[in-house]
């Protein structure tokens, strides 16, 4: 079992920045692909960014150039640095862990609220 706890969300003005953290426990962090998803009310949950155990990354087109995902395996933590925030970035952001060889093992955090508003 993998337990994920997100932190770092909050209220920020357009053009501002936030850094989200996701701390994992309960299993071996380094064998999981980690991702950040977001969901706004009435909208589908969408992938924002992902990072593999080897450090490869992928981003949604709407955040490319503004957001950066990274991981620190020694600390069992994945980060999402969000810069140049826009009101449309407002959502609950969820951390996700996906086992790279056994796909039935995937886990979600509880989410952290990000609100971008003047």
C-alpha positions in Angstrom: 0.0 0.0 0.0 1.1 3.5 -0.8 -0.2 6.5 1.1 0.0 9.9 -0.6 -0.4 13.3 1.2 -0.5 16.5 -0.8 0.3 20.0 0.6 1.1 23.5 -0.6 -2.2 24.5 -2.1 -3.8 27.9 -1.4 -5.0 31.2 -2.7 -2.8 33.1 -5.1 -3.3 36.0 -7.5 -3.0 35.6 -11.3 0.7 35.6 -12.3 1.7 34.2 -9.0 3.3 30.9 -8.1 2.8 27.9 -5.8 4.8 24.8 -5.1 2.8 21.6 -4.4 4.4 18.6 -2.6 3.3 15.0 -2.4 4.8 12.8 0.3 4.6 9.0 -0.2 4.9 6.3 2.4 4.1 2.6 2.7 6.0 1.2 -0.3 9.1 1.7 -2.5 8.6 5.2 -4.0 11.3 4.8 -6.7 9.4 2.1 -8.8 6.3 4.3 -9.3 5.5 6.8 -12.0 4.2 9.9 -10.3 1.6 12.3 -11.7 -0.3 15.4 -10.8 -3.9 15.6 -11.9 -6.5 18.3 -11.4 -10.3 18.6 -11.4 -12.5 21.6 -11.3 -16.2 21.4 -10.4 -18.2 20.1 -13.4 -15.0 19.1 -15.3 -13.2 15.9 -16.0 -10.1 15.0 -14.0 -7.1 15.7 -16.3 -3.5 14.9 -16.3 -1.3 17.9 -15.6 2.2 16.4 -15.4 3.9 13.1 -14.9 7.4 11.9 -14.1 8.8 8.4 -14.5 11.2 6.6 -12.1 13.9 7.5 -14.6 13.1 11.2 -14.6 11.2 11.5 -17.9 8.4 14.0 -17.9 5.2 14.8 -19.8 3.0 17.9 -19.5 -0.5 19.0 -20.6 -0.3 21.6 -23.3 -2.1 24.1 -21.1 0.7 24.1 -18.5 3.8 23.5 -20.6 6.4 26.2 -20.0 4.7 27.2 -16.7 4.7 24.1 -14.5 7.6 21.8 -13.6 7.3 18.4 -12.1 10.2 16.9 -10.2 10.9 14.1 -7.7 13.3 13.4 -4.8 13.4 9.7 -4.3 15.5 10.0 -1.1 12.6 12.0 0.5 9.8 9.9 -1.2 8.4 13.2 -2.5 7.2 14.6 -5.8 6.8 18.3 -6.5 4.9 20.5 -8.8 6.2 24.1 -9.3 3.5 26.2 -10.7 4.4 29.6 -12.1 2.5 32.3 -14.0 -0.7 31.0 -12.6 -4.0 31.7 -14.4 -7.6 31.7 -13.1 -8.2 28.6 -15.3 -5.7 26.7 -13.2 -8.1 26.8 -10.3 -8.9 23.2 -9.3 -8.3 20.5 -6.7 -4.9 19.0 -7.5 -4.3 15.3 -6.9 -1.2 13.3 -6.6 -1.1 9.8 -8.3 1.2 6.9 -8.0 1.3 4.2 -10.7 3.4 1.0 -10.4 5.5 0.8 -13.4 5.3 -3.0 -13.8 2.0 -4.0 -12.0 -0.8 -1.8 -13.3 -3.4 -2.8 -10.7 -1.4 -1.0 -8.1 -2.2 2.7 -8.4 -3.0 5.2 -5.6 -4.5 8.6 -5.2 -4.0 11.3 -2.6 -6.8 13.3 -1.0 -6.1 16.4 -3.0 -5.2 20.0 -2.3 -7.1 23.1 -3.4 -5.5 25.7 -5.6 -7.4 28.9 -6.2 -6.1 31.6 -8.6 -8.1 34.8 -8.2 -7.8 38.6 -7.8 
